[in-house]
Amino acid sequence: MAGFDGDRTNSVRVIGNLELMASLQSLPQAVGSKYIKGAVAAGMKPVFAQLTANTPIGPTGNLKNSVGQVVRVYKTGVIYGVVGYRRAVSKSDSGNKAYHSHLVEFGTRDRVPTKSPFLSSYSISGWTPPGWSGRWPFVAKRVRGARALHPLGTAFSQTRSQALAIVLAEMQSGLQKGIAEVARKGL
């Protein structure tokens, strides 16, 4: 029995099939980690492809071009993979082409802006109050919010079971390869 233990952040832990996990972790750490990392990377491919397909193409195409994936292995044995939009880590990084990814994913609400491009003033010909220049105060135009498209959440939910099946199949074949590698190298 295998399944997903997900939460609202769309994270997944492979649960179940404890014998398979224990067998891979019983191999030397370098060998076991290599095959688990490969399984996680293979499982991320359908999510990556679906996210690329779900991402809207704007005038520049930057958001679609910023879709990426990464697999990390820590010395503690923790291995995780991330699929999403690449964003800059600092303001000086010029590679931040997905600065608006949160707006596409979650949308915006209707609002009344306070900055000048969305404000208009009007003048009344003839009478003006004393001390005024002939223009009346600003009147804000209401701006409609952008609707949420949820490309990341949709891609994850559409490929969840497929990704799990690939991870488990790759872990099974990785276990066989790992046992053969340990026997061959005499570790």
N, C-alpha and C positions, 0 to 999 in steps of 0.2 A: 504494500500500500504506500503510495507516495502522493504528495499533494503540495499545495502552497500555503504558507502562513504569511499572508500579506496584511498590510495595514493601510491607512489612508494616504501614505506617501508613496504608494505603489512599489514598496520594497518586497522582496520575496526571499524566503529561506526555504531550501529544499528540506522537507521533513519526510519521515517515513523511510523505509528501506535502510534501516540503521546498519544492517550487516554490510551493505555496499559501502556506506560511509566509513564504517569502522575498518573495513578491509583496506580501503585506500589510505586511511590515516595511519594504518599499521606499517605501511611501506616507509622507507626512509623519506624524510621530509622533502628533500629536493625532488625525488621521483614522484611522490604522491602529489605534491603541489603542482608539478608540471602538468600532470594529467587532469587534475581538478580544474586548473586554470584553463586548459584547453576545452574542457567540457563547458565551463561557464562562458567562454568566448563563443563557442559554437551555439549555445543556447541563446545568446544575445543577437545572433544574426537575423532571425525572423522579426524580432522587436525593432531592430535597426531598420530593416527594409520597410516595415509597416509604418514606422515613424516618418521615414523619408517620403513615403507615399501620402501620408496624412497631412504633412506640413504644407500649408498654403504657400504659393509662390507670389511674392509681392513684386513691386516694380524692379527691385534690385536682385531678388533671389537670394539675399544674404542669409535669411533664416533657414532656408532649405539647405544651403551650402554649409551651415554650421552644425548640422546633425553629426554627432560623433559617438564613439563608444570607447571605453577603457576598462581594462581588467587589472586589478591591483592584488599583489600577494604580499602579506606582511610576515615578518619573522615569527610572529606568534602563531602562524598557521592560518590566519583569517584571509579568505580570498573573497573578493567581491567584484562585481562588474556593474558599470553604469552606462546607460544609454540615455542620451539627451542632447541638449543644445550646448555647444561650446561657448563659454562666456569668458570675458577678460577677468583677470584677477586683480588688476590695478587700473587706474585711470590712464596710465601712460601706455598701456598695452593697446596697440592699434588693431589687434585682431578681433576685437569685440564686435562681431557682426550680429550677435543675437541679443542685443541689449533690450529688445522688446519682446522676448520670448514669453515672459510672464503675462504680458498684456494679451498675447494671442491665446495662451492657455486658459487664463482665468477671466479675461475681458475687463471692461471698466463699467462704472455705473454712470447714470445720467448726472450731470453736474452743471453748476453755474460757475464759469471761469472768472478769475480775477485778473488775468493778464491782458494786456492791451489788444492783441490781434482779434479777440472775440468780443471786444467791447465796442459799443458805438455811442456816439454822442449826437445830440441833435440841437439845432438852433431854432429859435423862434424869431422870425423877422419882426422888426418893430420893437416891442418892449423887452427890455432886459432888466433884471434887478440891479440896483446900484452896486457898483464894484465888480460886476461880472463882465466877462469879455464877449458876451453874446452867445455863448454855448452853454447849454444846460448840462447837468451832471450825466455821467456815463450810465448807460442802461445795458445790462448784461444780456447776451443772447444765450439761451439754454442750449447746451451741447448734449447730444445723445451719446450714450455710452456704446462702446464696441461690445458685441456679443462674444461670449467665450466659445472658442472652437474646440478646446481640449484635444489637440492632436497627440500629445504625449500619453495622456490617460487612456484615450481610445486605442492607440497602438498597443499599449500594454495589455489592456483587457482583451483585445482581439487575438493576441498571440500568446497569452499566458499558458494555456495547456500545451501548445506546440513547443514552446520554449522548455517547459518541464520535461516533456518526452525526449527532446534532444539532449538535455543535460543528463538525464538518467541513462540514455543509451550511450552517450559519450563516456560517462563515468564507468559503465560496464566494460566497454572496450578498453578504456584507459587502465582499468584494473588488470586486465589480461596483459596489456602491453607493459605495464609496470612490473608485474611478476616476472615476465620474460626478461625485462631489462635488469632487474635485481639478480636474477639467476645468471644472466650473461656476464655482468660486471662483477659478480661475486660480492655484492654489498651486504 
